[in-house]
């Protein structure tokens, strides 16, 4: 029975576990890999109209880029969103976003959108340059945390009939209100709730889970119009990276662990082969003894 114990352990590990809330600590900003992807369902409740659609966000690059007169270490995200309203309007939007690798805060946004309705179409482009990040996260995330954010955005908007540039100053307050149990199409999560109030009217709420290294839900509320936009995670794909490419202590530990397992397996195989050969071999006869 002893020799079958490892196989019994592997079998137990392969058995399905009971459904539980996906929960991990958020002690620091999680790292992303190129190819990581988050897919969301989008619902926009406007004035008497509801739009529904999908949004996908993927990490397409990681590393330093030149932004204005500074070099920043960022993740480059490619986002695509498509929605259709109850009135028949279709809109698509493609966005490139730079996110700081140290705290996952936004530094730059460049988007282009198109809307069509009854044969008519309009296009728009928008570029946002932050003189500092939007400050949406502070790690480690803990219940009761509160912080202020102050930044200026240089905004350039291009429409079919013209272009203009302006500067927008944002003074806002963030609070981490603890962990909520969130059920979305991607699963059940215990996510940290972060609320952003940039002024007295608008509110954006993020539910961040380290289990998916990002947001499982987001709600944006326009206090003036009452319009709201909700994103819920539909699917999460984590791109696997070979341990030797991770460049971290964890990757090195995995490599050493794999080498150790290989050596143990090889040694065990050699030992069993020799033991088997020893059992099947007749005992060697020594020289005849001499009686004196």
Residue pairs with C-beta under 8 A, 6 or more apart in sequence:
19 188
20 188
21 181
21 188
21 189
21 190
22 187
22 188
22 189
22 190
22 209
22 211
22 212
23 179
23 189
23 190
23 209
23 211
24 209
24 210
24 211
25 140
25 210
26 139
26 140
26 141
26 192
26 208
26 210
27 139
27 140
28 139
28 140
29 101
29 102
29 103
29 104
29 137
29 139
30 104
30 210
30 213
30 214
31 101
31 213
32 59
32 62
32 75
32 213
33 59
33 62
33 238
33 239
33 240
33 241
34 59
34 60
34 61
34 62
34 239
35 58
35 59
35 237
35 239
36 58
36 59
36 213
36 237
36 238
36 239
37 56
37 57
37 58
37 59
37 235
37 236
37 237
37 239
38 56
38 57
38 58
38 212
38 214
38 215
38 233
38 235
38 236
38 237
39 54
39 55
39 56
39 57
39 233
39 234
39 235
39 236
39 237
40 54
40 55
40 56
40 57
40 231
40 232
40 233
40 234
41 52
41 53
41 54
41 185
41 231
41 232
41 234
42 51
42 52
42 53
42 54
42 55
42 81
42 83
42 229
42 230
42 231
43 50
43 51
43 52
43 229
43 230
44 50
44 51
44 52
44 53
44 83
44 85
44 227
44 228
44 229
44 230
45 227
45 228
45 229
45 230
46 85
46 225
46 227
47 225
47 226
47 227
49 85
49 86
49 87
50 85
50 86
51 83
51 84
51 85
51 86
51 89
51 91
52 83
52 84
53 81
53 82
53 83
53 84
53 91
54 81
54 82
54 234
55 79
55 80
55 81
55 231
56 79
56 80
56 81
57 77
57 78
57 79
58 77
58 78
58 79
59 75
59 76
59 77
59 239
60 76
60 77
60 78
61 75
61 76
62 74
62 75
62 76
62 101
63 73
63 74
64 71
64 72
64 73
64 74
65 71
65 72
65 74
65 76
65 98
67 74
67 98
67 107
67 108
67 129
68 129
72 98
72 100
72 107
73 100
73 101
73 102
74 98
74 99
74 100
74 101
74 107
74 108
75 98
75 99
75 101
75 104
76 96
76 97
76 98
76 99
77 95
77 96
77 97
77 98
77 99
78 94
78 95
78 96
79 93
79 94
79 95
79 96
79 97
80 92
80 93
80 94
80 95
81 91
81 92
81 93
81 95
82 90
82 91
82 92
82 93
83 90
83 91
84 90
84 91
85 91
87 117
88 117
88 118
89 115
89 116
89 117
90 115
90 116
90 117
91 113
91 114
91 115
91 116
92 113
92 114
93 111
93 112
93 113
93 114
94 111
94 112
94 113
95 109
95 110
95 111
95 112
96 109
96 110
96 111
97 106
97 108
97 109
97 110
98 106
98 107
98 108
98 109
99 105
99 106
99 107
100 106
100 107
100 133
103 133
103 137
103 138
103 139
104 136
104 137
104 214
105 133
105 134
105 135
105 136
105 137
106 130
106 133
106 134
106 136
107 130
107 133
108 128
108 129
108 130
109 126
109 127
109 128
110 125
110 126
110 127
110 128
111 125
111 126
111 127
112 123
112 124
112 125
112 126
113 123
113 124
113 125
113 126
114 121
114 122
114 123
114 124
115 121
115 122
115 123
122 159
122 160
123 159
123 160
124 157
124 158
124 159
124 160
125 157
125 158
126 155
126 156
126 157
126 158
127 155
127 156
128 153
128 154
128 155
129 153
129 154
130 151
130 152
130 153
131 151
131 152
131 153
131 154
132 150
132 151
132 152
133 151
134 149
134 151
134 170
135 147
135 149
135 151
135 172
135 174
136 149
136 174
136 194
136 196
136 206
137 194
137 208
138 145
138 147
138 174
138 176
141 176
141 192
141 194
141 208
142 176
143 176
143 177
143 178
143 179
143 192
144 176
144 178
145 174
145 175
145 176
146 173
146 174
146 175
146 176
147 173
147 174
148 171
148 172
148 173
148 174
149 170
149 171
149 172
149 173
149 174
150 169
150 170
150 171
150 172
151 169
151 170
152 167
152 168
152 169
152 170
153 167
153 168
153 169
153 170
154 165
154 166
154 167
155 165
155 166
155 167
155 168
156 163
156 164
156 165
157 163
157 164
157 165
170 198
171 198
171 199
172 196
172 197
172 198
172 199
173 196
173 197
174 194
174 195
174 196
175 194
175 195
176 192
176 193
176 194
177 193
177 194
177 195
178 192
178 193
179 190
179 191
179 192
179 193
180 190
180 191
180 193
180 207
181 188
181 189
181 190
182 188
182 189
182 190
182 191
182 207
182 209
182 216
182 217
183 189
184 216
184 217
184 232
184 233
184 234
185 232
185 233
185 234
185 235
186 212
186 216
186 233
186 234
186 235
186 236
189 207
189 209
189 211
189 212
189 216
190 209
191 207
191 208
191 209
191 216
191 217
192 207
192 208
192 209
193 205
193 206
193 207
194 205
194 206
194 207
194 208
195 203
195 204
195 205
195 206
196 203
196 204
196 205
196 206
197 203
198 204
200 223
201 222
201 223
201 224
202 220
202 221
202 222
202 223
202 224
203 219
203 220
203 221
203 223
204 218
204 219
204 220
204 221
205 218
205 219
206 215
206 217
206 218
207 215
207 216
207 217
207 218
208 214
208 215
208 216
209 215
209 216
212 233
212 236
213 238
214 236
215 231
215 233
216 232
216 233
217 230
217 231
217 232
217 233
218 230
218 231
219 228
219 229
219 230
219 231
220 228
220 229
220 230
221 227
221 228
222 228
243 250
243 251
243 252
243 254
243 255
243 258
244 251
244 255
245 251
246 254
